[in-house]
Amino acid sequence: MAEPLSSEKVPVTVLTGYLGAGKTTLLNRILSEPHGKKYAVIVNEFGEIGIDNDLVVGADEEVFEMNNGCICCTVRGDLVRILDGLMRRKGKFDAIIVETTGLADPAPVAQTFFVDQNVGRKTRLDAVVTVADAKWLKDRLNDAPEAKNQIAFADVILINKTDLVSADELSEIEARVRGINRYAKVHRTERAQIPLGEVLGRNAFDLDRILDIEPEFLEGDEHDHDHEHDHEHGHDHTHEHHGGLRHYHDEEMQSVSLSSERPLDPDKFFPWVQDLVQKEGPNILRCKGILAFKDDDERFVFQGVHMILDGDHQRPWKDAEKRDSRIVFIGRNLPEEKIRLGFESCIA
């Protein structure tokens, strides 16, 4: 919202979070605040209290309910059909919000924007926003893999209902969240109160603003002290670092960040990364990178969801800019050594 739209494509925010975390509260807030924007909202009503219809009518928005099934099962046909219908009304709204069911993995929704060419031509994924319940998150991380996926997948995370837990509990929850996804922007909220510019118009999938969203993205490996021990045991554990600040290492979820100051050979890189995501795709939730190719004056940016990759030249390298390549993979049980060696073999 803070930025003028860089392209003619309509930005899409995917709003996710486990049952009862506060997604609908956030959505109602977006619809009722006097921000002067019009949003098309795609809601999936699935055993949750939905949007207050009076509010929606009063907020002069259009709400499209998806057919009454889990979004994962119906999204392929349904979301595309709804988006196609919305695109025929172009100009009637500024952005689209897709609220997933609390039980959904956000991946199939995000993939739709890469896979369907018609959708990809007219819309762009702006960010995945996950709302997490401070009081119950710890339990959900232990018993619900979807809750973990939603956090691993997010560009922006709201730890909501902070008024229901103690300061110590809140620190521990935030440490758990960062143990799963250290690249997302994390906010603590009560009743989903947050400036809407922190949630909408983030451009998180554009990578141009990646440093605003993910200040650690370019800092590379010094943060990776979580990979110094083996990954055989399947529980979380804590290490004390930096004056008692807790760091959780989620043994199942991890991020692998790679960097090279030497240019990459595109003829080696593309076959390598495509082979990697074909083999490891189910375990790779997200990947994104900024690449410097040999004899190429433009930055190449790419990102992926599971086995689907999308990339393009973004803009020319600036004169003062350091021409290096950075990639991060976020996923489950990733073969880190194999990924590192493969990446090194792509250096020109």
N, C-alpha and C positions, 0 to 999 in steps of 0.2 A: 504493500500500500504506500510505502514511503517513496517508492521508485516509480518513475514513469515506465510503462511497459516497453521493453526493449524491442519487441517485435509485434507483429499483428496477431500473433497467436494468443488465444485466451488462456490465462493462467488457471491451473487447477490445483487446489489444495486437497490432499487426502487426509481426512481426520479419522484417527483410529484410537483405540484404547479399550481396555477390558471392560466387561459389563459393570456399569455403575461408577465408572471412574470420573465421569463429569463431562463426557463429550457433548451431550445434549445441552447442558448448561452453557458450555462454550459456544455452541452453535446458536442457541437462543440469544446469547450476548452479541454475537456477530450480526444477527438479523435485526436486533433492536437498537443498536447504538447509532447515533446520528452521524454516520461517516460519509453520507452522500454517495455511497456506492450501491450498486444493485448486484445481488448474487443469485445465481441459479444454484439451488441446493438439491443434490441427489441424495435421498435418504433411503436407508434400508431399514424398514421396520421389521424387527425380528425379536419379538418377545421383550422389547424394551419400551419404556414410556417414551413416546415420540415427541415431536415438536408440538408445542402449544399452537393449535390451529388459529386461535384468535390473534396470537402474536404474529404468525406468519402473514395472515391476511393484512393485519395492521402495518406490518413492516413493508408491504408492497413488494414482496418477493414471490418468486414462483417456486413451489416445492414439487419435486417429482419423486414419487415413492417407487422404489423398485418392486418388482413382483415379490411376493411374500416368501422368499427363500433366502438361505444364507448367501451373502454376496459372493463368496468364493465359488459357489456352484453356479450362480446365475450371471455372474458379472460378464462373462465373455460375450454372450449375445446381448444381454440386457443393457449393460453400461454403454456398449458401442451404439446400440439402437437409440438410447436416450440422448447420448452425446450428439449423434447425427441430427436428432430432432431439435436439440438446442441450437446447433450451428445454423439451422435454417432461420433462427430468430436472432441472428447475430446483431449486435448493437443494442439489444434490449438489456444486456447485463455486462458487467465489467469482469467478472470472474466466476468460476465454478467451484463449489465445495462438494466433495463426495464424502459422506459419512458412512464408514463401514460398520458392519455389525461387530459387537464386542468380542465375538468369537473368531473373527476373521484374521487370517494372515494378510497383511497389506500387499504382499507380492503380486497376486493376480491383478489387483486393481492398478498398481504401478505399471505392470507389464503391458497393460492395455494401451498405454500411451506410447509405448515403443513399437508394439507389434502391429496394431491396426494402422495402416498407412493413412487412411482417411482421417482418423482421429489425430494422428501425429502431425498431419499437415496443418490442422486448425487449432490444436490445443498444445500446451506444454505443461508438464508437471512442474509445479512451483515448489512444493515441499510436501513431505509426509510429516504430519504433526501428531504426536502420540500423547494422550492424556493418561497419566498413571495415578492410581489411588494410593496416597501416602500410607493410609492405615492398613490396607490389605495387600499391597504390592509384594511384600516379602513372601506371603503365603502363595500368591499367584505365581511367582517366579519358581517356586518349588513344585507346584502341581499343574501348571498350565503352560505348555510350550508356546502357545500363541502369545501369551503375555510377554515372553522373552523376545519372540520374533518382532512384536510391535515396537519394543524398545530398540532392538538391534537395527531396525529398519529406519528409525526416525531421523529427520533432520532437526526437528525441534521437539523437545520433551517438556511437558508440564507435569511436575510433581504436584498434584492437586490435593486439596483437603489437608493442607499442612497444619491447620488449627486442631486437627484430631490426634496429632502425635507430639511427643516431646522433642526438644531440640536435639537430644542425642539420637533418638530414633530417626529423625529427619536426616541427620548427617550420615547415619548408616545406610538409609535408603538411597540417598544420593550417591554414596560410594558404590552401592550395588549397581545402580543405573550406569554409572561411569565405567564400572567393570565390564559391562556388556557393550556399551557404546560410548567411547570417549570422544567421538567426533561430533555428536549432536550438541546443540545449544540447549542448556537445561535451565528451566525457570521454576521457581517455587511459587505456588499459587493457592489462594483460598477461593472457593466458589468460582474457579476458572477466571478470576479477574486478572487480565493482562492487557497491556496496550496492544491493539489489534495488529499494529505494524510488526510486532514480534512474531506473529503467527501467519499473517497473510502477506503476500508480495515479498517473500523472502528470497526468491530466485535461487533457492538452495540447489536446484538441479541444474542450474546454469554454470556452476563452477566459477563464474566470473566473480561472484561475491563470496567465494568459498572461504576466504580468510576472515570475512566478517562473521560467517556462520561458524567456521571451524578454525579458530586461530592456531590450533596445534597441527593443522594439516601439513604445513611446510616445515615443521620442526623435526620430523623424521624420528629416528630410532631411539633418541635418548629417553623417550617415554616408555619404551617397550621393556621395562623391567619385569613385565608379567610373563616373559617367555624364557626365563632363566631356569625354570624347573620343569620336570617332566609333567605330562598331562594324563597320567594314568588314573588318578582318582577323580570321581565325578562330582565332588562337592565344592562349594565355594570356600575359600579361606581368606584370611585377612593378613596383610603385612602392615607393620607400622613404618611409615616413611614420613619424611618432611615434618618433623616436630609433632608426631602423634596423629597426623591426618590419616584417616583410614584409606587404604587402597584395597579394593576387592579384585580378585582375579577370578573371573567366572571360567571354570575349567572347560566348560563346553563351548562358550562363545569366545571368540577372540578376534583381534584385528591384526593383520600383517601389513606393515607399511614398508614400502620399497622406495629407494631413491637412487638416482645416478646423475653425476655431473657431466658424464660423457654422453654424447647423443646416442639415440637408439637407431637400429636399422629397421625400418618399417617392414621390410620383406621378411625379417625374422620375428618381429614383435607380433604382427597380426596373426600369423599361423599359431604362434605359441599361446597367445591369450585365448584364441578361439578354442584350441585344443583343451586348455585348462578349464574353461567354463563348461565345455561339453562333459568333461570327466568329473569335475568337482561341483558342477552347477547347483545340484540340490543343497550342497552345504554352503555355497556362497550366497549370502543374503543380498549384499550390496557390494559393488566395487566402483571406484571412481578414480580418475587420474588426470593429470596434466602432463603432456609428453612433449619432449624436444626430439625431433627426428633429424637425422643427418641431412645436410643440404636442404633444410626446410626452414623458411623464414617465418612460419606461422606456428603458433601453439596449437597442439591437437588436444582436445579434451574428450574423454570418453567416460561412460558409466554403464553399469549393468545391474540387472536384477536376475538372480539365478543364472540361467543359461543365455539370457538375452542381453546383447551388447549394443550400445548405440554410441557413435562418436562422430566428431567432425572437426575441421579446422575452425578455430574460434576467432583468432585475430592475429596480426603480426606481433612478434616479440618486440618489446620496447628496447631501446638502446641500452638503458641502464639495468635492464632486467636480467636476472641470473637465468640462463637457459639450462635448467635441469628438469629431470623427469621425476614425478612423484605419483605413486599409486597406493591406494589402500584397499584391502579386501576385508570385509567384515563377514564372519560366518561361524559355522560350527566345525570343530575338529579339522581345521585346515592343515594340509601337509606343508608346513611353513618352509622347511628346508628345500623341498622340491620346488616350491614357488620361487624362493630366492635364487636357486641355481638356474631355473628357467629364465627368470628375468635377466640375470647376469649374462646369459648366453645371447640376449638380444642387443647387447651393447655393440655399437658399430665399430 
